[in-house]
């Protein structure tokens, strides 16, 4: 195993303590990301009103669709690096990182152009309320223009996660969060630029964070494992092929799930601006605990990847169990708070009476997803870590396309449950991934799969 400062060996020693310690910076990092996204909504909601908030709710959903393609591709870098280190092949890092960096930045540039071209059709596709359309369009166009910075942050963080480093990604997102909140106050509160100001603050914050990360890692390039020479950015065909076999299914999976979320938002938008706002705010609040527990999943992905590369299957199983135990606790606490104080939690974002009146409707239906999400934190980390991207794509399609769209439409439209049905259908979709992945973990012949780096 490598002796570099930025790489950690998880193939020996205790499991639960290191998993929790490794997860904590990821959880804090994800919490900060949610915090500055929530800050956009809260500041816009209180200083630009319900229409401005609805603009951000709808515009951010399109932007998330684009960024999640980058998150999906970045999974290939994390898994590939983790399995390389599990095999003790640190000398292969420079080539792997260079190929990954070039692929991610090129893809980010292409998707940025596509986002600018198709921003209006995408917003029409989700039936944005007319009064919020122009603000949402401004939000999407500004965010799409800076998409490459979001891809850049994800690519750097993915490599560090694969190396067992969860502290530096936290540092980078802390820089983005601080910059974003300061810029939000300037652009939305002082300059009164509304949704456009919130979008500009988000993109500039990510650009500052990405620039800081590149300078930081360049100064520590020997410990990082990448020399930053121009020739090192040339993609190596075999590495590129392996990373694409991993990354494309993950990207399609995340895109399918987020496209299904956009479909549900379209259904909710048909109920009016108050329903649209409560759904968007509710999903953003739900994203707090979701992203925090995703930190556990991210840590378990790296630990599973290293141990799978080292063929330590007993340790793989123990990592998954640990991820389950830690995730359950978070969902119990958050679920109880949401059920007992829904209006107070929603009032952080808006004081509109129509929105607050719908808060309990959202709360009592969304909680049905929490057991399934807790289950997924362990099984998703497991499937990601072993590099079974095709199975992850299949389960993601079942979750996003079959159940999320099908159940929401069936309950909300066909059965006439309205907002309750749309939220409940949205919530129970996660079992389409959670249950099959649990069966695969318990009974599948995954030990016989080759590591993706072999």
C-alpha positions in Angstrom: 0.0 0.0 0.0 1.0 3.6 -0.6 3.0 5.6 1.9 1.6 8.9 0.6 0.1 11.3 3.0 -3.2 11.4 1.1 -3.8 7.7 0.9 -5.2 5.5 3.7 -5.2 1.7 4.0 -8.6 0.2 5.0 -7.8 -3.4 4.2 -6.7 -4.2 7.7 -7.5 -3.3 11.3 -10.9 -2.4 12.8 -14.0 -1.5 10.7 -16.7 0.4 12.6 -14.5 3.0 14.3 -12.5 3.9 11.1 -15.8 3.8 9.1 -17.4 6.4 11.4 -14.2 8.5 11.5 -13.8 8.4 7.7 -17.6 9.2 7.3 -17.7 12.3 9.5 -15.8 14.6 7.1 -18.0 13.4 4.2 -21.1 14.0 6.3 -20.0 17.5 7.2 -19.0 18.2 3.6 -22.4 17.0 2.3 -24.2 19.0 5.1 -22.3 22.1 4.0 -23.4 21.5 0.4 -27.0 21.2 1.5 -26.6 24.2 3.7 -25.6 26.5 1.0 -28.2 25.2 -1.4 -30.8 25.7 1.4 -29.3 29.2 2.0 -30.2 30.1 -1.6 -33.8 29.0 -1.1 -34.1 30.7 2.4 -32.6 34.0 1.3 -34.6 34.0 -2.0 -37.8 33.0 -0.1 -37.6 35.8 2.4 -36.3 38.5 0.0 -37.8 37.6 -3.4 -41.1 36.1 -2.2 -43.0 32.9 -3.2 -42.5 33.5 -6.9 -38.7 33.9 -6.5 -38.6 30.7 -4.3 -40.6 28.7 -6.9 -38.2 29.9 -9.6 -35.2 28.5 -7.6 -37.1 25.3 -6.8 -37.7 24.6 -10.4 -34.5 25.9 -11.8 -32.4 24.0 -9.3 -34.1 20.7 -10.3 -32.8 21.1 -13.9 -29.4 22.1 -12.6 -29.3 19.1 -10.3 -30.1 16.9 -13.3 -26.9 18.2 -15.1 -24.7 18.0 -12.0 -25.8 14.5 -11.2 -24.4 13.3 -14.5 -21.1 14.6 -13.2 -21.5 12.9 -9.9 -22.3 9.6 -11.7 -19.2 9.9 -13.8 -17.1 10.8 -10.8 -18.0 7.5 -9.2 -15.8 5.8 -11.8 -12.8 7.7 -10.5 -13.4 7.0 -6.9 -14.0 3.2 -7.4 -11.0 2.9 -9.8 -8.6 4.7 -7.5 -9.8 2.7 -4.4 -9.3 -0.6 -6.1 -5.9 0.4 -7.4 -4.8 1.2 -3.9 -6.4 -2.0 -2.6 -4.1 -3.9 -5.0 -1.1 -1.8 -3.9 -0.6 -0.2 -7.3 0.1 3.4 -6.4 2.5 3.7 -9.4 -0.6 3.6 -11.6 -2.2 6.6 -10.0 -0.8 9.3 -12.2 -2.1 7.8 -15.4 -5.5 7.0 -13.9 -6.0 10.5 -12.4 -4.9 12.3 -15.6 -7.3 10.3 -17.7 -10.1 10.9 -15.2 -9.5 14.7 -15.0 -9.5 15.2 -18.7 -12.7 13.1 -19.2 -14.6 15.0 -16.5 -13.6 18.5 -17.6 -14.4 17.7 -21.3 -17.8 16.3 -20.3 -18.5 19.2 -18.1 -17.8 21.6 -21.0 -20.1 19.7 -23.4 -23.0 19.5 -20.9 -22.6 23.2 -20.1 -23.2 24.0 -23.7 -26.2 21.6 -23.9 -27.7 23.1 -20.7 -27.6 26.6 -22.2 -29.2 25.4 -25.4 -31.9 23.2 -23.8 -32.7 25.2 -20.7 -36.0 26.6 -22.0 -37.3 23.2 -23.3 -36.4 21.5 -20.0 -38.3 24.0 -18.0 -41.3 23.7 -20.2 -41.1 19.9 -19.8 -41.6 20.2 -16.0 -44.5 22.7 -16.5 -43.0 25.5 -14.4 -45.7 27.9 -13.1 -45.9 30.8 -15.6 -45.1 33.5 -13.0 -41.9 31.7 -12.0 -40.7 30.7 -15.5 -38.4 33.7 -16.3 -36.7 33.5 -12.9 -36.2 29.8 -13.3 -34.7 30.3 -16.8 -32.2 32.8 -15.5 -31.2 30.4 -12.8 -30.7 27.5 -15.1 -28.7 29.5 -17.7 -26.3 31.0 -15.2 -25.7 27.6 -13.5 -25.3 25.8 -16.8 -22.7 28.4 -17.9 -20.6 27.4 -14.9 -21.2 23.7 -14.9 -17.6 22.8 -15.5 -16.7 24.2 -12.1 -19.2 21.8 -10.5 -17.6 18.9 -12.5 -14.2 20.0 -11.4 -15.0 19.9 -7.7 -16.6 16.5 -8.1 -13.6 15.0 -9.9 -11.1 16.2 -7.3 -13.3 15.0 -4.4 -13.9 11.6 -6.1 -10.2 10.9 -6.4 -9.5 11.9 -2.8 -12.4 9.8 -1.5 -11.0 6.8 -3.4 -7.7 7.4 -1.7 -9.3 7.3 1.7 -9.1 11.1 2.2 -12.3 12.6 3.5 -10.8 15.7 5.1 -9.6 17.7 2.1 -13.0 17.4 0.3 -14.5 18.9 3.4 -12.0 21.8 3.2 -12.9 22.5 -0.4 -16.7 22.5 0.1 -16.2 24.7 3.1 -14.6 27.3 0.9 -17.5 27.0 -1.6 -20.1 27.3 1.2 -18.5 30.4 2.7 -18.2 32.1 -0.7 -21.7 31.1 -1.7 -23.4 32.6 1.4 -21.5 35.9 1.2 -22.3 36.2 -2.5 -25.9 35.3 -1.8 -26.2 38.2 0.7 -24.6 40.6 -1.8 -26.5 39.5 -4.9 -30.0 38.7 -3.5 -30.3 40.9 -0.4 -28.2 43.9 -1.4 -28.4 44.0 -5.2 -31.9 42.4 -5.3 -31.1 40.2 -8.3 -33.5 37.4 -7.1 -33.0 33.9 -8.6 -30.3 35.1 -11.0 -28.3 36.4 -8.0 -28.7 33.0 -6.2 -27.5 31.2 -9.3 -24.5 33.5 -9.7 -23.6 33.0 -6.0 -23.7 29.2 -6.4 -21.5 29.1 -9.5 -19.0 31.6 -8.3 -18.7 29.7 -5.0 -18.0 26.5 -6.8 -15.5 28.2 -9.1 -13.6 29.6 -6.1 -13.6 26.2 -4.5 -12.3 24.4 -7.6 -9.5 27.0 -8.1 -8.5 26.6 -4.5 -8.5 22.8 -4.8 -6.3 22.8 -7.9 -3.8 25.2 -6.3 -3.8 23.2 -3.1 -3.2 19.8 -4.7 -0.6 21.2 -7.2 1.5 22.3 -4.3 1.2 18.8 -2.7 1.3 16.9 -5.9 3.9 14.3 -4.7 1.7 13.2 -1.9 -1.4 13.4 -4.1 0.0 11.1 -6.7 -0.5 13.3 -9.8 2.3 15.4 -11.2 0.1 17.9 -13.1 2.3 17.8 -16.2 0.6 18.6 -19.5 1.4 15.1 -20.9 -0.2 13.4 -17.9 -3.6 14.7 -18.9 -3.6 12.7 -22.1 -6.2 9.9 -21.7 -4.8 6.4 -21.7 -7.1 4.2 -23.8 -7.3 1.2 -21.4 -7.9 3.4 -18.4 -10.4 5.5 -20.2 -12.3 2.5 -21.3 -12.4 1.0 -17.8 -13.6 4.3 -16.3 -16.3 4.7 -19.0 -17.6 1.2 -18.4 -18.0 2.3 -14.7 -19.0 5.9 -15.1 -21.6 5.8 -17.9 -24.0 3.4 -16.1 -23.7 5.4 -12.9 -24.3 8.7 -14.9 -27.3 7.2 -16.6 -28.6 5.9 -13.3 -28.4 9.2 -11.6 -29.9 11.0 -14.6 -32.8 8.5 -14.7 -33.5 9.1 -11.0 -33.4 12.8 -11.3 -35.4 12.9 -14.5 -38.1 10.9 -12.6 -37.9 13.5 -9.8 -38.5 16.2 -12.5 -41.5 14.2 -13.7 -43.0 14.2 -10.2 -42.3 17.9 -9.9 -44.3 18.4 -13.2 -47.2 16.6 -11.7 -47.0 18.7 -8.5 -46.7 21.9 -10.5 -50.1 21.2 -11.9 -51.6 21.8 -8.5 -50.4 25.4 -8.3 -47.5 27.4 -7.0 -48.1 26.7 -3.3 -47.8 22.9 -3.9 -44.8 23.4 -6.2 -43.1 25.4 -3.5 -43.9 23.1 -0.6 -42.6 20.1 -2.6 -39.4 21.8 -3.6 -38.7 23.1 -0.1 -39.6 19.7 1.4 -37.3 17.8 -0.9 -34.5 20.4 0.0 -35.1 19.7 3.7 -35.1 16.0 3.1 -31.9 16.4 1.3 -30.2 17.4 4.5 -30.4 14.0 6.1 -30.1 12.3 2.7 -26.8 14.0 2.0 -25.5 13.4 5.5 -26.2 9.7 5.3 -24.7 9.7 1.8 -21.5 10.6 3.5 -21.7 7.2 5.1 -22.3 5.6 1.7 -19.4 7.5 0.2 -17.1 6.3 2.9 -18.3 2.7 2.6 -17.8 2.9 -1.2 -14.1 3.6 -0.8 -13.7 1.1 2.0 -15.5 -1.6 0.1 -13.5 -0.7 -3.0 -10.2 -1.1 -1.3 -11.2 -4.4 0.4 -12.7 -5.8 -2.7 -9.6 -5.0 -4.6 -7.6 -6.8 -1.9 -10.2 -9.7 -2.0 -11.1 -9.2 1.7 -14.7 -10.2 1.4 -15.3 -10.6 5.2 -14.4 -7.0 5.7 -16.7 -5.9 2.8 -19.6 -7.4 4.7 -18.7 -5.7 7.9 -18.4 -2.3 6.2 -22.0 -2.7 4.9 -23.4 -3.6 8.3 -21.7 -0.6 9.8 -23.2 1.7 7.2 -26.7 0.4 8.0 -26.3 0.9 11.7 -25.0 4.5 11.5 -27.7 5.5 8.9 -30.7 4.2 10.8 -29.9 6.6 13.8 -29.9 9.7 11.6 -33.2 8.8 9.9 -35.0 8.2 13.3 -34.0 11.6 14.6 -34.8 13.5 11.5 -38.1 11.7 10.9 -39.3 12.4 14.4 -38.5 16.1 14.1 -40.2 16.4 10.7 -43.4 14.8 12.0 -43.6 16.8 15.2 -42.7 20.3 13.8 -43.3 20.4 10.0 -44.6 24.0 9.9 -41.7 25.3 12.0 -39.2 23.5 9.8 -40.8 24.9 6.6 -40.9 28.4 8.0 -37.1 28.5 7.7 -37.7 29.0 4.0 -41.0 30.9 3.8 -43.7 32.5 5.9 -46.3 32.0 3.2 -49.5 30.6 4.9 -50.5 28.5 1.9 -47.1 26.8 1.8 -47.0 26.2 5.6 -50.6 24.7 5.5 -49.3 22.0 3.2 -46.2 21.2 5.2 -47.8 18.4 7.3 -49.1 16.8 4.1 -45.5 16.5 2.8 -44.2 15.3 6.2 -46.5 12.5 6.9 -46.0 11.0 3.4 -42.3 11.5 2.9 -41.3 9.6 6.0 -42.2 6.3 4.3 -39.0 6.5 2.4 -36.6 6.7 5.4 -36.3 3.0 6.1 -35.6 2.3 2.5 -33.0 5.0 2.3 -31.2 3.7 5.4 -31.1 0.3 3.8 -29.6 1.8 0.6 -26.8 3.5 2.3 -25.1 0.2 3.0 -26.1 -1.7 -0.2 -25.4 1.2 -2.6 -22.0 1.7 -1.0 -21.4 -2.1 -1.5 -22.6 -2.2 -5.2 -20.6 1.0 -6.0 -17.5 -0.2 -4.3 -17.3 -3.6 -6.1 -17.8 -1.7 -9.4 -21.0 -3.4 -10.5 -22.2 -0.4 -12.4 -24.6 -2.3 -14.7 -26.5 -3.7 -11.7 -26.6 -0.2 -10.1 -28.1 1.1 -13.4 -30.8 -1.6 -13.4 -31.8 -0.9 -9.8 -31.7 2.8 -10.5 -34.0 2.4 -13.5 -36.4 0.4 -11.3 -36.3 3.1 -8.6 -36.5 6.2 -10.8 -38.5 5.2 -13.9 -40.7 2.3 -12.9 -41.6 3.1 -9.3 -41.1 6.9 -8.8 -43.0 7.8 -12.0 -45.5 4.9 -11.9 -46.4 5.2 -8.2 -46.6 9.0 -8.2 -48.9 9.0 -11.2 -51.0 6.1 -9.9 -51.5 7.5 -6.4 -51.7 11.2 -7.2 -53.5 11.3 -10.5 -55.3 8.0 -11.1 -56.4 7.5 -7.4 -57.0 11.2 -7.0 -54.8 11.7 -3.9 -53.2 14.8 -5.2 -50.2 16.2 -3.4 -50.3 13.3 -0.8 -50.2 10.7 -3.6 -47.4 12.4 -5.4 -45.2 12.7 -2.3 -46.0 9.1 -1.2 -45.2 7.7 -4.7 -42.0 9.7 -4.6 -41.1 8.3 -1.2 -41.7 4.5 -1.8 -39.7 4.4 -5.0 -36.5 3.9 -3.1 -37.5 0.4 -2.2 -37.1 -0.5 -5.9 -33.4 -0.2 -5.3 -33.1 -1.0 -1.7 -34.8 -4.4 -1.6 -33.2 -5.9 -4.8 -29.7 -4.7 -3.7 -30.2 -6.3 -0.3 -31.0 -9.6 -2.0 -27.9 -9.4 -4.1 -25.7 -8.6 -1.1 -27.1 -11.5 0.9 -27.4 -14.1 -1.8 -25.6 -13.0 -5.0 -22.3 -14.5 -6.2 -20.5 -11.2 -6.1 -17.3 -12.6 -4.7 -16.5 -14.2 -8.1 -16.4 -10.8 -9.9 -13.1 -9.5 -11.0 -12.0 -6.1 -9.7 -12.4 -3.3 -12.4 -8.7 -2.6 -12.4 -7.5 -6.1 -13.3 
